[in-house]
Amino acid sequence: MLDSYCGADMADIFVSYAKEDLAAVDLLREDLEAKGFSVWSDTQLLPGHEWRTRLREEIDQSRALIVVWTSHSKNSTFVQEEVDRARSVDKPVIALRERGFKVEEVPLGFGSIQTHIISDRNAILKALDDFKIIPAAQIAQLSGGRSVYEIFARAIPDTTLVDRSNSPEGQKIRSALSKRGFCARLCGPTKSGKSVLLHQILGTRNPIYLSGGLIRNLQLFYGYLAVKVEGGQMLGDDEAATMERVLASKRPIVIDDFHRVNFPTRRAIVKRIQAFLDAEVNVVLVSWTDIEGEKIDSDPGLDGRSEPVEMSYWKAADITRIGRAGFVNGLNVEVDPQLLLALTHQSFQNPFLMQQYCCKVAELHGILERRSSPIKVSMTEDALRQMFKESCIQTRKHFLSCIERRGDQMVTLSTGATTSIYGLILLAVSNMEPIHKMGMDTLARKMRERVQGSTQALTPIAVESAVKAFMQRLEKNEHQHTAVDYYGGKLHIHPFFKRYLLWDFGPSKGYAHPDLTRYQDEPSDQPAFGVPSL
């Protein structure tokens, strides 16, 4: 029976819709993915794809198709063809419709499929359950075990949860939201625990969560608000009507990944924050850096009504606790203490990296679900080094062309290798302490330490100019939010990108990869890293 659920690289759900309904579909995708489902739609087509062939392949490989019937999609030939294709290959079809769209309006030949209102998430989940469509991460439960992906890859963890709700930032958020009409700006690297913290603090207040990665213009901002508010339509309501319902609800508004909203839209949203606060609606802007802090602080209408809250660095002991809880309590696995210590240090105080590494270690040992009897796990230094190097493949693919391009003026490094001025910046910043940010004076000094020949040109002012130029180069890279940012006179580096620089880019320029043999636990000394083979 399990074989019917499983398939390499296939999505659980293919969504068929008209482009005019993208706002509602984006929210549907977000909610389904939060439940663990993988979702595919034509927004994932890349340039060069033969799109008809790709659509057919994705439908054929999916486990179910969801069609969204609206006044737009009912006239779409492509939507009807996609539903026909799914039925022809015996795929389950779940039909949804926008509120106000009558069943009688469904195109001829498709009316026999029961339809649900798109905002009725419980009905959608029940329909998926009726068709036996379950997230891949839950498959192991059918055989009596608990999947490693449930333990180490949950958006809101349970087994590996480290409660930081009483941390300094947790107390600041709670204090800020106790005030009526206040805006909190929660800052910290992606996957550093911001969403989990807000879930713990705001869970009972029914907040309106918006994803910054989906907000491409102000119309979509109001469209998403309208859909999220009970009784809201897709994009039919105007700004005034949406504002009226949101303000009346008094529900806090959380905009996650605010740094991913493009500049004009971000500024337009900032201009409207006062209207929310005046109606005693709290707003939380979640971003990597305090990206609009200066603009907000300079606005007289927001004076004293907003403050930044910066995520504190995770303690090594808390990062280690994630791994120990997942392995011991979740998987019934005893993990070598030195292996756990190495994973902790290479997580760079980021909980998601620790979750990712632990999941990979379990996979390498063939542990995909909770063991019925305990076992011990260890890795050689070479095997662990290979795991770290392989974890950088995607980051290299996304960013190498931004670091070095044909025509860039090259500098010679102390190793004898060459790189661009941007590569030199990144090599210098890769070992920054504290982990996430570095000022221009320190950066200039570290760059001079890594270059051959005259270093007179590497002044803090010149380095700052080069940093700004690199940020302009990154502007068109959709993954920029997982690389570096320049804010407040400091260069901020993301832990994922730091991993790439230390384990891939740096060694490609002749620098040694991190030493895995000298780690010591915080409370006491530990023996040198050295454990049996994988």
Solvent accessible surface area in square Angstrom, and as a share of the most:
residue,aa,sasa,rsa
1,M,167,0.75
2,L,55,0.28
3,D,129,0.67
4,S,88,0.57
5,Y,17,0.06
6,C,63,0.38
7,G,31,0.30
8,A,94,0.73
9,D,149,0.77
10,M,51,0.23
11,A,12,0.09
12,D,2,0.01
13,I,0,0.00
14,F,2,0.01
15,V,3,0.02
16,S,1,0.01
17,Y,21,0.08
18,A,10,0.08
19,K,162,0.69
20,E,79,0.35
21,D,5,0.03
22,L,38,0.19
23,A,0,0.00
24,A,2,0.01
25,V,2,0.01
26,D,10,0.05
27,L,2,0.01
28,L,0,0.00
29,R,35,0.13
30,E,50,0.23
31,D,44,0.23
32,L,3,0.02
33,E,77,0.35
34,A,74,0.57
35,K,112,0.47
36,G,39,0.38
37,F,15,0.06
38,S,49,0.32
39,V,8,0.04
40,W,12,0.04
41,S,2,0.01
42,D,60,0.31
43,T,76,0.44
44,Q,70,0.31
45,L,45,0.22
46,L,114,0.57
47,P,133,0.84
48,G,84,0.81
49,H,63,0.28
50,E,106,0.47
51,W,103,0.36
52,R,126,0.46
53,T,47,0.27
54,R,56,0.20
55,L,18,0.09
56,R,102,0.37
57,E,80,0.36
58,E,18,0.08
59,I,4,0.02
60,D,48,0.25
61,Q,84,0.37
62,S,1,0.01
63,R,20,0.07
64,A,0,0.00
65,L,0,0.00
66,I,0,0.00
67,V,0,0.00
68,V,0,0.00
69,W,1,0.00
70,T,0,0.00
71,S,55,0.35
72,H,87,0.39
73,S,0,0.00
74,K,58,0.24
75,N,113,0.58
76,S,25,0.16
77,T,88,0.51
78,F,97,0.41
79,V,2,0.01
80,Q,50,0.22
81,E,87,0.39
82,E,20,0.09
83,V,0,0.00
84,D,70,0.36
85,R,82,0.30
86,A,0,0.00
87,R,92,0.34
88,S,84,0.54
89,V,53,0.31
90,D,129,0.67
91,K,44,0.19
92,P,32,0.20
93,V,15,0.08
94,I,4,0.02
95,A,0,0.00
96,L,0,0.00
97,R,50,0.18
98,E,32,0.14
99,R,110,0.40
100,G,68,0.66
101,F,6,0.02
102,K,129,0.55
103,V,65,0.37
104,E,148,0.66
105,E,66,0.29
106,V,12,0.07
107,P,18,0.11
108,L,181,0.90
109,G,50,0.48
110,F,10,0.04
111,G,43,0.41
112,S,105,0.68
113,I,29,0.15
114,Q,134,0.60
115,T,19,0.11
116,H,35,0.16
117,I,38,0.19
118,I,11,0.06
119,S,52,0.34
120,D,64,0.33
121,R,54,0.20
122,N,121,0.62
123,A,22,0.17
124,I,0,0.00
125,L,50,0.25
126,K,131,0.55
127,A,11,0.09
128,L,1,0.00
129,D,88,0.46
130,D,87,0.45
131,F,92,0.38
132,K,126,0.53
133,I,11,0.06
134,I,28,0.14
135,P,6,0.04
136,A,55,0.43
137,A,28,0.22
138,Q,65,0.29
139,I,24,0.12
140,A,15,0.11
141,Q,88,0.39
142,L,86,0.43
143,S,68,0.44
144,G,74,0.71
145,G,12,0.11
146,R,62,0.22
147,S,3,0.02
148,V,0,0.00
149,Y,79,0.30
150,E,13,0.06
151,I,1,0.01
152,F,3,0.01
153,A,65,0.51
154,R,103,0.38
155,A,79,0.61
156,I,60,0.31
157,P,18,0.11
158,D,69,0.36
159,T,37,0.21
160,T,3,0.02
161,L,70,0.35
162,V,11,0.06
163,D,94,0.49
164,R,30,0.11
165,S,15,0.09
166,N,108,0.56
167,S,17,0.11
168,P,88,0.55
169,E,3,0.01
170,G,0,0.00
171,Q,102,0.45
172,K,105,0.45
173,I,0,0.00
174,R,100,0.36
175,S,56,0.36
176,A,0,0.00
177,L,7,0.03
178,S,89,0.58
179,K,89,0.38
180,R,191,0.70
181,G,5,0.05
182,F,15,0.06
183,C,0,0.00
184,A,0,0.00
185,R,7,0.02
186,L,0,0.00
187,C,9,0.06
188,G,4,0.04
189,P,14,0.09
190,T,19,0.11
191,K,100,0.42
192,S,7,0.05
193,G,14,0.14
194,K,13,0.05
195,S,54,0.35
196,V,25,0.15
197,L,4,0.02
198,L,2,0.01
199,H,88,0.39
200,Q,58,0.26
201,I,26,0.13
202,L,0,0.00
203,G,46,0.44
204,T,138,0.80
205,R,92,0.34
206,N,89,0.46
207,P,15,0.09
208,I,0,0.00
209,Y,72,0.28
210,L,1,0.01
211,S,27,0.18
212,G,1,0.01
213,G,26,0.25
214,L,32,0.16
215,I,2,0.01
216,R,105,0.38
217,N,64,0.33
218,L,40,0.20
219,Q,118,0.53
220,L,16,0.08
221,F,1,0.00
222,Y,14,0.05
223,G,4,0.03
224,Y,2,0.01
225,L,0,0.00
226,A,1,0.01
227,V,28,0.16
228,K,48,0.20
229,V,9,0.05
230,E,158,0.71
231,G,42,0.40
232,G,12,0.12
233,Q,61,0.27
234,M,16,0.07
235,L,54,0.27
236,G,70,0.67
237,D,43,0.22
238,D,92,0.48
239,E,72,0.32
240,A,73,0.56
241,A,35,0.27
242,T,1,0.01
243,M,23,0.10
244,E,123,0.55
245,R,69,0.25
246,V,0,0.00
247,L,40,0.20
248,A,77,0.60
249,S,41,0.26
250,K,104,0.44
251,R,43,0.16
252,P,3,0.02
253,I,2,0.01
254,V,1,0.00
255,I,2,0.01
256,D,38,0.19
257,D,28,0.15
258,F,2,0.01
259,H,25,0.11
260,R,106,0.39
261,V,1,0.01
262,N,64,0.33
263,F,108,0.45
264,P,93,0.59
265,T,9,0.05
266,R,24,0.09
267,R,75,0.27
268,A,21,0.16
269,I,2,0.01
270,V,3,0.01
271,K,143,0.61
272,R,64,0.23
273,I,1,0.01
274,Q,68,0.30
275,A,42,0.32
276,F,3,0.01
277,L,3,0.01
278,D,85,0.44
279,A,23,0.18
280,E,78,0.35
281,V,0,0.00
282,N,7,0.03
283,V,3,0.02
284,V,0,0.00
285,L,3,0.02
286,V,1,0.00
287,S,5,0.03
288,W,13,0.05
289,T,6,0.03
290,D,20,0.10
291,I,45,0.23
292,E,5,0.02
293,G,2,0.02
294,E,127,0.57
295,K,73,0.31
296,I,2,0.01
297,D,90,0.47
298,S,82,0.53
299,D,42,0.22
300,P,118,0.75
301,G,22,0.21
302,L,4,0.02
303,D,108,0.56
304,G,68,0.66
305,R,61,0.22
306,S,16,0.10
307,E,60,0.27
308,P,67,0.42
309,V,1,0.00
310,E,104,0.47
311,M,15,0.07
312,S,44,0.29
313,Y,82,0.31
314,W,17,0.06
315,K,142,0.60
316,A,28,0.21
317,A,51,0.39
318,D,21,0.11
319,I,1,0.00
320,T,13,0.08
321,R,120,0.44
322,I,4,0.02
323,G,0,0.00
324,R,120,0.44
325,A,17,0.13
326,G,0,0.00
327,F,0,0.00
328,V,72,0.41
329,N,102,0.52
330,G,4,0.04
331,L,0,0.00
332,N,32,0.16
333,V,3,0.01
334,E,96,0.43
335,V,13,0.07
336,D,30,0.16
337,P,91,0.57
338,Q,12,0.06
339,L,0,0.00
340,L,6,0.03
341,L,10,0.05
342,A,0,0.00
343,L,0,0.00
344,T,5,0.03
345,H,70,0.31
346,Q,8,0.04
347,S,0,0.00
348,F,13,0.05
349,Q,56,0.25
350,N,2,0.01
351,P,12,0.08
352,F,71,0.30
353,L,0,0.00
354,M,0,0.00
355,Q,18,0.08
356,Q,70,0.31
357,Y,3,0.01
358,C,0,0.00
359,C,14,0.09
360,K,77,0.33
361,V,0,0.00
362,A,0,0.00
363,E,60,0.27
364,L,71,0.36
365,H,52,0.23
366,G,54,0.52
367,I,3,0.01
368,L,90,0.45
369,E,61,0.28
370,R,103,0.38
371,R,92,0.33
372,S,123,0.79
373,S,61,0.39
374,P,98,0.62
375,I,52,0.26
376,K,158,0.67
377,V,3,0.02
378,S,22,0.14
379,M,0,0.00
380,T,36,0.21
381,E,46,0.21
382,D,102,0.53
383,A,25,0.19
384,L,0,0.00
385,R,45,0.16
386,Q,88,0.39
387,M,7,0.03
388,F,0,0.00
389,K,85,0.36
390,E,81,0.36
391,S,33,0.21
392,C,0,0.00
393,I,86,0.44
394,Q,102,0.46
395,T,15,0.09
396,R,90,0.33
397,K,154,0.65
398,H,47,0.21
399,F,2,0.01
400,L,69,0.35
401,S,70,0.45
402,C,8,0.05
403,I,0,0.00
404,E,45,0.20
405,R,114,0.42
406,R,243,0.89
407,G,78,0.75
408,D,31,0.16
409,Q,160,0.71
410,M,87,0.39
411,V,39,0.22
412,T,55,0.32
413,L,0,0.00
414,S,60,0.39
415,T,58,0.34
416,G,46,0.44
417,A,30,0.23
418,T,62,0.36
419,T,0,0.00
420,S,1,0.01
421,I,47,0.24
422,Y,28,0.11
423,G,0,0.00
424,L,0,0.00
425,I,1,0.01
426,L,0,0.00
427,L,2,0.01
428,A,1,0.01
429,V,0,0.00
430,S,4,0.03
431,N,77,0.39
432,M,1,0.00
433,E,134,0.60
434,P,69,0.44
435,I,15,0.08
436,H,18,0.08
437,K,58,0.25
438,M,11,0.05
439,G,19,0.18
440,M,20,0.09
441,D,103,0.53
442,T,46,0.27
443,L,0,0.00
444,A,0,0.00
445,R,113,0.41
446,K,51,0.22
447,M,0,0.00
448,R,88,0.32
449,E,109,0.49
450,R,42,0.15
451,V,22,0.13
452,Q,91,0.40
453,G,66,0.64
454,S,96,0.62
455,T,36,0.21
456,Q,160,0.71
457,A,82,0.64
458,L,21,0.10
459,T,60,0.35
460,P,49,0.31
461,I,143,0.73
462,A,46,0.36
463,V,1,0.01
464,E,51,0.23
465,S,69,0.44
466,A,16,0.13
467,V,1,0.00
468,K,100,0.42
469,A,38,0.30
470,F,3,0.01
471,M,22,0.10
472,Q,126,0.56
473,R,48,0.18
474,L,1,0.01
475,E,119,0.54
476,K,201,0.85
477,N,25,0.13
478,E,136,0.61
479,H,54,0.24
480,Q,45,0.20
481,H,33,0.15
482,T,24,0.14
483,A,0,0.00
484,V,1,0.00
485,D,25,0.13
486,Y,43,0.16
487,Y,56,0.21
488,G,57,0.55
489,G,37,0.36
490,K,84,0.36
491,L,2,0.01
492,H,22,0.10
493,I,0,0.00
494,H,0,0.00
495,P,0,0.00
496,F,30,0.13
497,F,1,0.00
498,K,7,0.03
499,R,13,0.05
500,Y,1,0.00
501,L,2,0.01
502,L,25,0.12
503,W,3,0.01
504,D,22,0.11
505,F,2,0.01
506,G,4,0.04
507,P,45,0.28
508,S,77,0.50
509,K,26,0.11
510,G,56,0.53
511,Y,43,0.16
512,A,96,0.75
513,H,62,0.28
514,P,24,0.15
515,D,66,0.34
516,L,0,0.00
517,T,46,0.27
518,R,196,0.72
519,Y,30,0.11
520,Q,103,0.46
521,D,46,0.24
522,E,110,0.49
523,P,120,0.75
524,S,64,0.41
525,D,111,0.58
526,Q,59,0.26
527,P,96,0.60
528,A,79,0.61
529,F,13,0.06
530,G,60,0.57
531,V,26,0.15
532,P,95,0.60
533,S,86,0.56
534,L,95,0.47
